[in-house]
C-alpha cells in the first residue's frame, strides 16, 4: 500500500508527519507521490481558516480520485465536522491504537504496538498548552501541557547526534514551562543536559512564552556553547488592551524590559517573534504600538499573521470586524519592518 503525507502548520506537525511516515514504513507501506498514493494523509492545522479550507479542497479532490484520506493534527471540532461531512477519516495522533485499527481495516495491515523514534533533528519535549490565548486552537486540539520524561528526550537527542544530525530543535508550544513544577528538571536543566552530550552539534528551541522566560533559561542560553544564541519570543501585539483581550498575561512594558534584560546578558542574541494584526478591537493606535515595539527591538525575523477567527476558541464570540484589506495594510507595514532571510 502506498501513502503520501501533506503537511500544514508548524514544526510540531512536521514532527508528527515524520513519526507517521516512519511508523507506516515499518509496517510495510511505501511512501509515494501524491497521485500514486492509495492513502493521502493530511497533517492539518486549525490555527488559520485558510489552512483548513485548502486541506478540505484537497481532500475532496483526493476522494474524487478514489483515494482514501486521513486528516489529523491540530483540528478543532467544528473543522473536524466539516471534514467528516465529506467522508474524510479523522485520526487523533495521540492514539496509536486508532491508526492500528484503521489500517488493519484497509488491508489487514498489523502494526507493531511498540513505537520507535525516527531519526530526526526535531525533538518534542512536551505536548499541549495551558495558556489558553483567546485566539488559539492548540489547548483544544492538543490538550493540556504534558512534559516528556527528561531521559526520553536525552535518549532522542543522543540518537539524533549519533545519526549525524548537526542541529537539534526542541519543540513545545511553550518550552519555557517544561517540567515547570519540578525545580530540579526544568527547561534550563534540560538545556544543560543536552549541551553535555558529546558531539559537534547545536541546539535551538521553540516556542517561548514571555511570562515564563526566567533568568535561569537566559543564563543557560548565555553560558552553554551548543545553544544557539537565538530566542523566539512571540509578541502578538504591542497594545496592552489587545494583549489583555488575547489573554496574554504581560504588558508591552514588561515585554520590552525582558528584551532589554536578554540583550544585556547576551549582546549577540537574535530575537525573533510572532504577531497578529487585525485582532477584534485593534484600532490604529493599538496597531501603532505594535509598530513601536518592532522599531525598538529590531527583530532578526518576524512571522506576521492576519487574525483568523476560529470557531471553538474564546475569541470567536468577538467576531471579525476588521476588513481583510485593513489587515493586509497592517500586515504589510509590519512585514516591511521585518527581516526576511533568503
TORSE-93754 format. One record per residue (C-alpha): residue number from 1; x, y, z; residue in one letter. Coordinates in pm, 1 decimal, padded with zeros to 6 digits. Layout:
BEGIN
<pt k="NUM" X="X" Y="Y" Z="Z" r="A"/>
...
% end
This chain:
BEGIN
<pt k="1" X="00000.0" Y="00000.0" Z="00000.0" r="X"/>
<pt k="2" X="00131.8" Y="00345.4" Z="-00094.2" r="X"/>
<pt k="3" X="00084.9" Y="00660.7" Z="00111.3" r="X"/>
<pt k="4" X="00155.0" Y="01032.6" Z="00080.5" r="X"/>
<pt k="5" X="00177.7" Y="01290.3" Z="00361.4" r="X"/>
<pt k="6" X="00087.0" Y="01657.5" Z="00312.3" r="X"/>
<pt k="7" X="00187.9" Y="01893.8" Z="00592.7" r="X"/>
<pt k="8" X="00016.5" Y="02214.6" Z="00704.4" r="X"/>
<pt k="9" X="00114.1" Y="02422.9" Z="01006.3" r="X"/>
<pt k="10" X="00407.4" Y="02430.7" Z="01244.7" r="X"/>
<pt k="11" X="00716.6" Y="02223.0" Z="01316.2" r="X"/>
<pt k="12" X="00521.2" Y="02005.5" Z="01557.1" r="X"/>
<pt k="13" X="00312.6" Y="01887.8" Z="01262.7" r="X"/>
<pt k="14" X="00636.2" Y="01824.1" Z="01074.8" r="X"/>
<pt k="15" X="00746.4" Y="01601.8" Z="01361.9" r="X"/>
<pt k="16" X="00413.4" Y="01417.4" Z="01363.6" r="X"/>
<pt k="17" X="00441.4" Y="01364.2" Z="00988.2" r="X"/>
<pt k="18" X="00792.4" Y="01222.8" Z="01028.9" r="X"/>
<pt k="19" X="00669.5" Y="00995.3" Z="01306.0" r="X"/>
<pt k="20" X="00377.6" Y="00871.9" Z="01097.9" r="X"/>
<pt k="21" X="00590.5" Y="00805.7" Z="00788.9" r="X"/>
<pt k="22" X="00840.4" Y="00612.5" Z="00999.5" r="X"/>
<pt k="23" X="00562.5" Y="00407.5" Z="01152.7" r="X"/>
<pt k="24" X="00395.6" Y="00322.9" Z="00823.1" r="X"/>
<pt k="25" X="00720.3" Y="00231.7" Z="00650.3" r="X"/>
<pt k="26" X="00796.8" Y="-00000.5" Z="00938.8" r="X"/>
<pt k="27" X="00459.8" Y="-00164.4" Z="00878.0" r="X"/>
<pt k="28" X="00545.7" Y="-00235.1" Z="00515.4" r="X"/>
<pt k="29" X="00381.2" Y="00061.3" Z="00343.9" r="X"/>
<pt k="30" X="00576.8" Y="00263.8" Z="00091.5" r="X"/>
<pt k="31" X="00586.9" Y="00642.3" Z="00058.7" r="X"/>
<pt k="32" X="00495.4" Y="00761.8" Z="-00289.7" r="X"/>
<pt k="33" X="00387.0" Y="01062.8" Z="-00488.9" r="X"/>
<pt k="34" X="00060.3" Y="01244.2" Z="-00431.2" r="X"/>
<pt k="35" X="-00101.8" Y="01095.6" Z="-00741.7" r="X"/>
<pt k="36" X="00013.2" Y="00737.4" Z="-00688.1" r="X"/>
<pt k="37" X="-00081.2" Y="00714.6" Z="-00320.1" r="X"/>
<pt k="38" X="-00371.0" Y="00492.4" Z="-00216.7" r="X"/>
<pt k="39" X="-00391.4" Y="00678.6" Z="00115.3" r="X"/>
<pt k="40" X="-00332.8" Y="01052.5" Z="00149.9" r="X"/>
<pt k="41" X="-00255.6" Y="01175.5" Z="00497.6" r="X"/>
<pt k="42" X="-00321.3" Y="01546.6" Z="00565.2" r="X"/>
<pt k="43" X="-00139.1" Y="01681.1" Z="00869.4" r="X"/>
<pt k="44" X="-00368.8" Y="01977.5" Z="00920.8" r="X"/>
<pt k="45" X="-00386.4" Y="02285.4" Z="01143.3" r="X"/>
<pt k="46" X="-00691.4" Y="02476.4" Z="01267.8" r="X"/>
<pt k="47" X="-00489.9" Y="02782.9" Z="01367.1" r="X"/>
<pt k="48" X="-00586.1" Y="02953.8" Z="01041.0" r="X"/>
<pt k="49" X="-00907.4" Y="02909.1" Z="00846.5" r="X"/>
<pt k="50" X="-00718.9" Y="02929.9" Z="00515.4" r="X"/>
<pt k="51" X="-00521.9" Y="02615.9" Z="00601.7" r="X"/>
<pt k="52" X="-00837.4" Y="02420.0" Z="00678.7" r="X"/>
<pt k="53" X="-01009.2" Y="02543.8" Z="00361.5" r="X"/>
<pt k="54" X="-00712.1" Y="02438.9" Z="00147.5" r="X"/>
<pt k="55" X="-00696.8" Y="02096.0" Z="00309.7" r="X"/>
<pt k="56" X="-01071.1" Y="02046.4" Z="00265.2" r="X"/>
<pt k="57" X="-01047.0" Y="02132.1" Z="-00104.6" r="X"/>
<pt k="58" X="-00757.2" Y="01890.0" Z="-00147.6" r="X"/>
<pt k="59" X="-00942.6" Y="01618.1" Z="00041.5" r="X"/>
<pt k="60" X="-01242.8" Y="01647.0" Z="-00190.6" r="X"/>
<pt k="61" X="-01015.8" Y="01605.7" Z="-00493.7" r="X"/>
<pt k="62" X="-00838.6" Y="01304.0" Z="-00344.8" r="X"/>
<pt k="63" X="-01167.8" Y="01134.2" Z="-00260.8" r="X"/>
<pt k="64" X="-01298.5" Y="01202.0" Z="-00611.2" r="X"/>
<pt k="65" X="-00990.1" Y="01021.6" Z="-00742.9" r="X"/>
<pt k="66" X="-01067.7" Y="00713.0" Z="-00534.6" r="X"/>
<pt k="67" X="-00801.3" Y="00773.3" Z="-00273.5" r="X"/>
<pt k="68" X="-00858.0" Y="00729.8" Z="00098.8" r="X"/>
<pt k="69" X="-00798.5" Y="01044.2" Z="00305.1" r="X"/>
<pt k="70" X="-00696.5" Y="01069.7" Z="00670.4" r="X"/>
<pt k="71" X="-00675.1" Y="01405.5" Z="00846.5" r="X"/>
<pt k="72" X="-00503.6" Y="01471.3" Z="01178.9" r="X"/>
<pt k="73" X="-00302.1" Y="01736.4" Z="01359.5" r="X"/>
<pt k="74" X="-00443.2" Y="02036.9" Z="01545.9" r="X"/>
<pt k="75" X="-00806.7" Y="02029.1" Z="01437.4" r="X"/>
<pt k="76" X="-01093.7" Y="02198.5" Z="01619.3" r="X"/>
<pt k="77" X="-01422.3" Y="02009.5" Z="01646.2" r="X"/>
<pt k="78" X="-01611.6" Y="02237.4" Z="01401.5" r="X"/>
<pt k="79" X="-01338.0" Y="02174.4" Z="01144.0" r="X"/>
<pt k="80" X="-01345.0" Y="01801.1" Z="01213.1" r="X"/>
<pt k="81" X="-01716.2" Y="01807.6" Z="01137.0" r="X"/>
<pt k="82" X="-01652.0" Y="01975.0" Z="00800.8" r="X"/>
<pt k="83" X="-01407.0" Y="01701.3" Z="00703.5" r="X"/>
<pt k="84" X="-01631.4" Y="01419.1" Z="00821.9" r="X"/>
<pt k="85" X="-01920.6" Y="01555.2" Z="00615.1" r="X"/>
<pt k="86" X="-01703.7" Y="01497.9" Z="00306.0" r="X"/>
<pt k="87" X="-01623.2" Y="01139.2" Z="00401.0" r="X"/>
<pt k="88" X="-01277.5" Y="01206.8" Z="00543.8" r="X"/>
<pt k="89" X="-01141.7" Y="00995.7" Z="00831.0" r="X"/>
<pt k="90" X="-01024.4" Y="01193.8" Z="01134.8" r="X"/>
<pt k="91" X="-00742.2" Y="01041.0" Z="01337.4" r="X"/>
<pt k="92" X="-00622.9" Y="01153.4" Z="01678.2" r="X"/>
<pt k="93" X="-00244.5" Y="01137.4" Z="01656.4" r="X"/>
<pt k="94" X="-00217.2" Y="01078.7" Z="02032.0" r="X"/>
<pt k="95" X="-00387.6" Y="00740.2" Z="01999.3" r="X"/>
<pt k="96" X="-00174.9" Y="00477.6" Z="01824.2" r="X"/>
<pt k="97" X="-00447.2" Y="00215.4" Z="01859.0" r="X"/>
<pt k="98" X="-00677.4" Y="00415.9" Z="01633.2" r="X"/>
<pt k="99" X="-00438.7" Y="00414.2" Z="01342.9" r="X"/>
<pt k="100" X="-00357.1" Y="00048.4" Z="01402.6" r="X"/>
<pt k="101" X="-00723.7" Y="-00039.4" Z="01371.8" r="X"/>
<pt k="102" X="-00771.5" Y="00197.4" Z="01080.0" r="X"/>
<pt k="103" X="-00501.1" Y="00042.2" Z="00865.8" r="X"/>
<pt k="104" X="-00584.6" Y="-00312.0" Z="00971.6" r="X"/>
<pt k="105" X="-00929.2" Y="-00245.7" Z="00828.5" r="X"/>
<pt k="106" X="-00791.2" Y="-00119.1" Z="00499.2" r="X"/>
<pt k="107" X="-00555.7" Y="-00400.3" Z="00407.7" r="X"/>
<pt k="108" X="-00517.4" Y="-00635.4" Z="00703.0" r="X"/>
<pt k="109" X="-00200.2" Y="-00448.8" Z="00797.8" r="X"/>
<pt k="110" X="-00084.5" Y="-00521.3" Z="01150.8" r="X"/>
<pt k="111" X="00126.6" Y="-00255.4" Z="01317.8" r="X"/>
<pt k="112" X="00365.8" Y="-00336.8" Z="01598.6" r="X"/>
<pt k="113" X="00240.2" Y="-00184.9" Z="01922.4" r="X"/>
<pt k="114" X="00594.2" Y="-00078.4" Z="02015.5" r="X"/>
<pt k="115" X="00664.4" Y="00264.8" Z="01874.6" r="X"/>
<pt k="116" X="01018.0" Y="00369.3" Z="01784.9" r="X"/>
<pt k="117" X="01150.1" Y="00722.5" Z="01748.5" r="X"/>
<pt k="118" X="01257.6" Y="00806.7" Z="01392.8" r="X"/>
<pt k="119" X="01584.4" Y="00980.4" Z="01316.0" r="X"/>
<pt k="120" X="01502.3" Y="01349.2" Z="01330.5" r="X"/>
<pt k="121" X="01651.7" Y="01677.8" Z="01440.2" r="X"/>
<pt k="122" X="01303.2" Y="01780.8" Z="01562.5" r="X"/>
<pt k="123" X="01254.0" Y="01661.6" Z="01920.8" r="X"/>
<pt k="124" X="00929.6" Y="01738.3" Z="02106.0" r="X"/>
<pt k="125" X="00981.6" Y="01791.6" Z="02477.7" r="X"/>
<pt k="126" X="00613.9" Y="01836.7" Z="02565.4" r="X"/>
<pt k="127" X="00266.0" Y="01837.6" Z="02416.8" r="X"/>
<pt k="128" X="-00032.6" Y="02063.4" Z="02467.4" r="X"/>
<pt k="129" X="-00062.9" Y="02406.9" Z="02625.1" r="X"/>
<pt k="130" X="-00206.8" Y="02556.5" Z="02944.4" r="X"/>
<pt k="131" X="-00212.4" Y="02921.0" Z="02838.7" r="X"/>
<pt k="132" X="-00545.1" Y="02942.9" Z="02651.2" r="X"/>
<pt k="133" X="-00466.8" Y="03250.9" Z="02445.1" r="X"/>
<pt k="134" X="-00809.8" Y="03360.8" Z="02327.7" r="X"/>
<pt k="135" X="-00730.3" Y="03320.2" Z="01955.3" r="X"/>
<pt k="136" X="-00552.3" Y="02983.7" Z="01977.4" r="X"/>
<pt k="137" X="-00676.2" Y="02635.1" Z="01891.9" r="X"/>
<pt k="138" X="-00390.0" Y="02438.0" Z="02048.9" r="X"/>
<pt k="139" X="-00528.4" Y="02379.2" Z="02403.2" r="X"/>
<pt k="140" X="-00845.5" Y="02239.6" Z="02245.0" r="X"/>
<pt k="141" X="-00670.5" Y="02022.8" Z="01986.2" r="X"/>
<pt k="142" X="-00351.4" Y="01911.2" Z="02164.5" r="X"/>
<pt k="143" X="-00486.1" Y="01921.5" Z="02520.4" r="X"/>
<pt k="144" X="-00318.9" Y="02041.6" Z="02839.0" r="X"/>
<pt k="145" X="00057.5" Y="02050.1" Z="02886.2" r="X"/>
<pt k="146" X="00233.2" Y="01718.6" Z="02937.6" r="X"/>
<pt k="147" X="00612.8" Y="01718.7" Z="02964.8" r="X"/>
<pt k="148" X="00803.7" Y="01417.4" Z="02834.3" r="X"/>
<pt k="149" X="01044.8" Y="01246.9" Z="03075.9" r="X"/>
<pt k="150" X="01389.3" Y="01403.5" Z="03052.6" r="X"/>
<pt k="151" X="01556.9" Y="01067.3" Z="02998.1" r="X"/>
<pt k="152" X="01344.6" Y="01007.6" Z="02686.8" r="X"/>
<pt k="153" X="01437.6" Y="01347.3" Z="02542.2" r="X"/>
<pt k="154" X="01806.9" Y="01292.0" Z="02614.4" r="X"/>
<pt k="155" X="01785.9" Y="00949.3" Z="02450.5" r="X"/>
<pt k="156" X="01628.4" Y="01105.4" Z="02140.3" r="X"/>
<pt k="157" X="01896.5" Y="01375.3" Z="02132.7" r="X"/>
<pt k="158" X="02181.6" Y="01123.9" Z="02164.4" r="X"/>
<pt k="159" X="02024.9" Y="00912.6" Z="01892.0" r="X"/>
<pt k="160" X="01995.7" Y="01215.1" Z="01663.4" r="X"/>
<pt k="161" X="02359.4" Y="01314.4" Z="01720.8" r="X"/>
<pt k="162" X="02483.9" Y="00959.2" Z="01668.3" r="X"/>
<pt k="163" X="02283.0" Y="00951.0" Z="01344.5" r="X"/>
<pt k="164" X="02472.4" Y="01254.4" Z="01215.9" r="X"/>
<pt k="165" X="02231.2" Y="01538.0" Z="01294.7" r="X"/>
<pt k="166" X="02415.8" Y="01868.3" Z="01336.3" r="X"/>
<pt k="167" X="02125.9" Y="02073.3" Z="01468.9" r="X"/>
<pt k="168" X="01866.2" Y="01970.5" Z="01726.0" r="X"/>
<pt k="169" X="01541.2" Y="02166.0" Z="01756.0" r="X"/>
<pt k="170" X="01344.4" Y="02123.4" Z="02078.6" r="X"/>
<pt k="171" X="00971.9" Y="02165.5" Z="02024.9" r="X"/>
<pt k="172" X="00687.6" Y="02265.3" Z="02251.5" r="X"/>
<pt k="173" X="00402.9" Y="02514.6" Z="02248.0" r="X"/>
<pt k="174" X="00575.3" Y="02674.1" Z="02547.2" r="X"/>
<pt k="175" X="00915.5" Y="02514.2" Z="02605.3" r="X"/>
<pt k="176" X="00984.8" Y="02750.4" Z="02897.1" r="X"/>
<pt k="177" X="00724.4" Y="02570.0" Z="03108.3" r="X"/>
<pt k="178" X="00879.8" Y="02225.9" Z="03054.9" r="X"/>
<pt k="179" X="00852.9" Y="02040.2" Z="03389.2" r="X"/>
<pt k="180" X="00757.3" Y="02371.5" Z="03546.1" r="X"/>
<pt k="181" X="00664.4" Y="02211.2" Z="03878.2" r="X"/>
<pt k="182" X="00999.9" Y="02031.7" Z="03906.8" r="X"/>
<pt k="183" X="01279.9" Y="02270.2" Z="04006.7" r="X"/>
<pt k="184" X="01541.9" Y="02000.9" Z="03953.6" r="X"/>
<pt k="185" X="01438.2" Y="01914.5" Z="03597.7" r="X"/>
<pt k="186" X="01311.9" Y="02236.0" Z="03440.5" r="X"/>
<pt k="187" X="01390.4" Y="02366.9" Z="03092.8" r="X"/>
<pt k="188" X="01725.7" Y="02523.5" Z="03187.8" r="X"/>
<pt k="189" X="01839.6" Y="02189.2" Z="03330.5" r="X"/>
<pt k="190" X="01728.8" Y="02012.8" Z="03012.6" r="X"/>
<pt k="191" X="01939.2" Y="02254.1" Z="02807.0" r="X"/>
<pt k="192" X="02239.8" Y="02182.7" Z="03031.7" r="X"/>
<pt k="193" X="02195.4" Y="01807.2" Z="02992.7" r="X"/>
<pt k="194" X="02165.5" Y="01822.3" Z="02613.4" r="X"/>
<pt k="195" X="02462.3" Y="02058.4" Z="02591.7" r="X"/>
<pt k="196" X="02666.8" Y="01793.5" Z="02776.7" r="X"/>
<pt k="197" X="02604.3" Y="01526.5" Z="02511.2" r="X"/>
<pt k="198" X="02930.7" Y="01457.6" Z="02327.1" r="X"/>
<pt k="199" X="02937.8" Y="01561.5" Z="01962.9" r="X"/>
<pt k="200" X="02955.2" Y="01850.0" Z="01719.8" r="X"/>
<pt k="201" X="02602.4" Y="01991.6" Z="01708.0" r="X"/>
<pt k="202" X="02393.3" Y="02293.6" Z="01802.6" r="X"/>
<pt k="203" X="02060.0" Y="02330.0" Z="01980.9" r="X"/>
<pt k="204" X="01762.1" Y="02554.9" Z="01906.2" r="X"/>
<pt k="205" X="01423.0" Y="02563.7" Z="02074.1" r="X"/>
<pt k="206" X="01074.7" Y="02698.2" Z="02005.3" r="X"/>
<pt k="207" X="00840.2" Y="02838.4" Z="02110.2" r="X"/>
<pt k="208" X="00876.6" Y="03051.2" Z="02422.8" r="X"/>
<pt k="209" X="00628.9" Y="03249.4" Z="02628.3" r="X"/>
<pt k="210" X="00738.4" Y="03586.8" Z="02770.2" r="X"/>
<pt k="211" X="00576.0" Y="03514.9" Z="03106.0" r="X"/>
<pt k="212" X="00790.7" Y="03203.0" Z="03156.5" r="X"/>
<pt k="213" X="01125.8" Y="03325.4" Z="03021.2" r="X"/>
<pt k="214" X="01314.1" Y="03301.5" Z="03351.9" r="X"/>
<pt k="215" X="01664.1" Y="03413.7" Z="03443.4" r="X"/>
<pt k="216" X="01796.6" Y="03056.8" Z="03457.6" r="X"/>
<pt k="217" X="01689.4" Y="02999.5" Z="03095.3" r="X"/>
<pt k="218" X="01856.3" Y="03323.3" Z="02986.4" r="X"/>
<pt k="219" X="02172.4" Y="03216.0" Z="03171.4" r="X"/>
<pt k="220" X="02165.0" Y="02875.0" Z="03003.2" r="X"/>
<pt k="221" X="02148.6" Y="03035.4" Z="02658.7" r="X"/>
<pt k="222" X="02428.5" Y="03274.8" Z="02755.2" r="X"/>
<pt k="223" X="02662.8" Y="03015.1" Z="02902.7" r="X"/>
<pt k="224" X="02611.8" Y="02689.3" Z="02712.3" r="X"/>
<pt k="225" X="02823.1" Y="02678.6" Z="02394.1" r="X"/>
<pt k="226" X="02598.2" Y="02443.5" Z="02195.6" r="X"/>
<pt k="227" X="02284.9" Y="02652.8" Z="02247.4" r="X"/>
<pt k="228" X="02230.4" Y="02885.0" Z="01950.2" r="X"/>
<pt k="229" X="02215.7" Y="03248.0" Z="02057.7" r="X"/>
<pt k="230" X="01864.6" Y="03299.0" Z="01928.3" r="X"/>
<pt k="231" X="01533.7" Y="03326.4" Z="02114.1" r="X"/>
<pt k="232" X="01191.1" Y="03319.9" Z="01954.8" r="X"/>
<pt k="233" X="00974.7" Y="03537.6" Z="02177.8" r="X"/>
<pt k="234" X="00621.3" Y="03591.6" Z="02043.9" r="X"/>
<pt k="235" X="00491.9" Y="03945.8" Z="02095.3" r="X"/>
<pt k="236" X="00149.3" Y="03908.2" Z="01925.4" r="X"/>
<pt k="237" X="00063.0" Y="04273.9" Z="01992.0" r="X"/>
<pt k="238" X="00225.7" Y="04587.1" Z="02131.2" r="X"/>
<pt k="239" X="-00102.9" Y="04713.5" Z="02272.0" r="X"/>
<pt k="240" X="-00178.1" Y="04631.6" Z="02635.8" r="X"/>
<pt k="241" X="-00550.2" Y="04646.2" Z="02557.7" r="X"/>
<pt k="242" X="-00517.5" Y="04387.4" Z="02282.9" r="X"/>
<pt k="243" X="-00276.4" Y="04170.3" Z="02483.7" r="X"/>
<pt k="244" X="-00538.7" Y="04153.3" Z="02758.7" r="X"/>
<pt k="245" X="-00809.6" Y="04062.0" Z="02506.2" r="X"/>
<pt k="246" X="-00576.7" Y="03791.4" Z="02370.7" r="X"/>
<pt k="247" X="-00526.0" Y="03657.0" Z="02725.9" r="X"/>
<pt k="248" X="-00153.7" Y="03723.7" Z="02703.0" r="X"/>
<pt k="249" X="-00053.1" Y="03789.9" Z="03069.1" r="X"/>
<pt k="250" X="00215.5" Y="04054.6" Z="03015.9" r="X"/>
<pt k="251" X="00227.5" Y="04416.8" Z="02908.3" r="X"/>
<pt k="252" X="00423.2" Y="04591.0" Z="02635.6" r="X"/>
<pt k="253" X="00644.5" Y="04741.8" Z="02903.9" r="X"/>
<pt k="254" X="00716.4" Y="04400.4" Z="03059.2" r="X"/>
<pt k="255" X="00795.3" Y="04256.0" Z="02717.1" r="X"/>
<pt k="256" X="01041.9" Y="04534.8" Z="02635.8" r="X"/>
<pt k="257" X="01203.6" Y="04503.0" Z="02980.6" r="X"/>
<pt k="258" X="01253.9" Y="04131.2" Z="02916.8" r="X"/>
<pt k="259" X="01407.6" Y="04203.2" Z="02576.0" r="X"/>
<pt k="260" X="01646.6" Y="04454.3" Z="02736.1" r="X"/>
<pt k="261" X="01744.5" Y="04201.3" Z="03002.5" r="X"/>
<pt k="262" X="01818.5" Y="03934.5" Z="02740.8" r="X"/>
<pt k="263" X="02018.9" Y="04173.0" Z="02521.9" r="X"/>
<pt k="264" X="02218.6" Y="04299.0" Z="02819.9" r="X"/>
<pt k="265" X="02314.9" Y="03942.7" Z="02916.3" r="X"/>
<pt k="266" X="02363.9" Y="03813.0" Z="02559.9" r="X"/>
<pt k="267" X="02468.5" Y="04105.5" Z="02336.3" r="X"/>
<pt k="268" X="02493.8" Y="03885.3" Z="02025.9" r="X"/>
<pt k="269" X="02141.6" Y="03741.3" Z="02069.0" r="X"/>
<pt k="270" X="01898.4" Y="03728.9" Z="01779.4" r="X"/>
<pt k="271" X="01536.7" Y="03785.2" Z="01881.9" r="X"/>
<pt k="272" X="01259.3" Y="03658.3" Z="01655.1" r="X"/>
<pt k="273" X="00887.3" Y="03698.2" Z="01709.3" r="X"/>
<pt k="274" X="00525.9" Y="03633.4" Z="01605.4" r="X"/>
<pt k="275" X="00249.8" Y="03891.5" Z="01576.0" r="X"/>
<pt k="276" X="-00117.5" Y="03906.0" Z="01483.4" r="X"/>
<pt k="277" X="-00274.0" Y="04206.5" Z="01311.1" r="X"/>
<pt k="278" X="-00644.8" Y="04273.6" Z="01289.3" r="X"/>
<pt k="279" X="-00746.9" Y="04114.8" Z="01619.3" r="X"/>
<pt k="280" X="-01101.3" Y="04226.9" Z="01708.7" r="X"/>
<pt k="281" X="-01088.4" Y="04569.4" Z="01873.7" r="X"/>
<pt k="282" X="-00744.3" Y="04661.6" Z="01739.5" r="X"/>
<pt k="283" X="-00763.2" Y="05024.3" Z="01626.5" r="X"/>
<pt k="284" X="-00492.9" Y="05230.1" Z="01457.6" r="X"/>
<pt k="285" X="-00348.4" Y="05345.2" Z="01790.1" r="X"/>
<pt k="286" X="-00319.5" Y="04983.1" Z="01906.9" r="X"/>
<pt k="287" X="-00150.5" Y="04884.5" Z="01583.4" r="X"/>
<pt k="288" X="00097.9" Y="05171.0" Z="01604.2" r="X"/>
<pt k="289" X="00200.7" Y="05045.3" Z="01948.2" r="X"/>
<pt k="290" X="00298.9" Y="04717.7" Z="01781.4" r="X"/>
<pt k="291" X="00493.5" Y="04912.5" Z="01519.3" r="X"/>
<pt k="292" X="00670.0" Y="05096.8" Z="01802.0" r="X"/>
<pt k="293" X="00783.8" Y="04768.9" Z="01959.2" r="X"/>
<pt k="294" X="00913.3" Y="04642.8" Z="01624.2" r="X"/>
<pt k="295" X="01120.1" Y="04957.8" Z="01583.1" r="X"/>
<pt k="296" X="01258.5" Y="04945.5" Z="01936.9" r="X"/>
<pt k="297" X="01350.3" Y="04575.5" Z="01933.1" r="X"/>
<pt k="298" X="01478.0" Y="04530.0" Z="01577.8" r="X"/>
<pt k="299" X="01370.0" Y="04168.4" Z="01542.9" r="X"/>
<pt k="300" X="01602.6" Y="03941.1" Z="01345.2" r="X"/>
<pt k="301" X="01292.4" Y="03782.2" Z="01193.2" r="X"/>
<pt k="302" X="00918.0" Y="03819.0" Z="01244.5" r="X"/>
<pt k="303" X="00630.5" Y="03592.9" Z="01146.1" r="X"/>
<pt k="304" X="00338.2" Y="03828.7" Z="01093.3" r="X"/>
<pt k="305" X="-00013.9" Y="03688.9" Z="01071.7" r="X"/>
<pt k="306" X="-00357.0" Y="03826.3" Z="00989.9" r="X"/>
<pt k="307" X="-00617.3" Y="03738.7" Z="01251.5" r="X"/>
<pt k="308" X="-00828.8" Y="03440.3" Z="01153.0" r="X"/>
<pt k="309" X="-01137.6" Y="03370.6" Z="01369.8" r="X"/>
<pt k="310" X="-01163.3" Y="03005.5" Z="01469.7" r="X"/>
<pt k="311" X="-01488.3" Y="02860.5" Z="01596.6" r="X"/>
<pt k="312" X="-01431.3" Y="02695.0" Z="01932.0" r="X"/>
<pt k="313" X="-01179.6" Y="02949.4" Z="02062.7" r="X"/>
<pt k="314" X="-01260.7" Y="03218.3" Z="02318.2" r="X"/>
<pt k="315" X="-01211.9" Y="03498.6" Z="02064.7" r="X"/>
<pt k="316" X="-01474.5" Y="03353.4" Z="01829.0" r="X"/>
<pt k="317" X="-01750.7" Y="03546.1" Z="02007.3" r="X"/>
<pt k="318" X="-01574.7" Y="03874.2" Z="01925.6" r="X"/>
<pt k="319" X="-01646.3" Y="03831.5" Z="01556.5" r="X"/>
<pt k="320" X="-01418.3" Y="03953.1" Z="01280.0" r="X"/>
<pt k="321" X="-01493.3" Y="04326.6" Z="01245.9" r="X"/>
<pt k="322" X="-01169.4" Y="04435.4" Z="01077.3" r="X"/>
<pt k="323" X="-01169.3" Y="04404.7" Z="00699.1" r="X"/>
<pt k="324" X="-00924.3" Y="04185.7" Z="00513.3" r="X"/>
<pt k="325" X="-00795.2" Y="04492.1" Z="00326.4" r="X"/>
<pt k="326" X="-00713.4" Y="04667.2" Z="00654.3" r="X"/>
<pt k="327" X="-00546.0" Y="04353.8" Z="00791.8" r="X"/>
<pt k="328" X="-00342.9" Y="04335.6" Z="00473.4" r="X"/>
<pt k="329" X="-00234.7" Y="04700.6" Z="00512.3" r="X"/>
<pt k="330" X="-00121.3" Y="04646.7" Z="00870.2" r="X"/>
<pt k="331" X="00048.5" Y="04318.0" Z="00780.0" r="X"/>
<pt k="332" X="00246.9" Y="04489.0" Z="00504.2" r="X"/>
<pt k="333" X="00369.7" Y="04759.4" Z="00740.5" r="X"/>
<pt k="334" X="00497.9" Y="04500.9" Z="00988.5" r="X"/>
<pt k="335" X="00636.6" Y="04289.3" Z="00709.6" r="X"/>
<pt k="336" X="00836.9" Y="04584.8" Z="00579.8" r="X"/>
<pt k="337" X="00982.9" Y="04625.9" Z="00929.9" r="X"/>
<pt k="338" X="01076.7" Y="04257.0" Z="00949.5" r="X"/>
<pt k="339" X="01396.1" Y="04095.0" Z="00830.5" r="X"/>
<pt k="340" X="01334.3" Y="03829.0" Z="00565.2" r="X"/>
<pt k="341" X="01628.1" Y="03588.1" Z="00519.2" r="X"/>
<pt k="342" X="01669.7" Y="03427.7" Z="00179.0" r="X"/>
% end
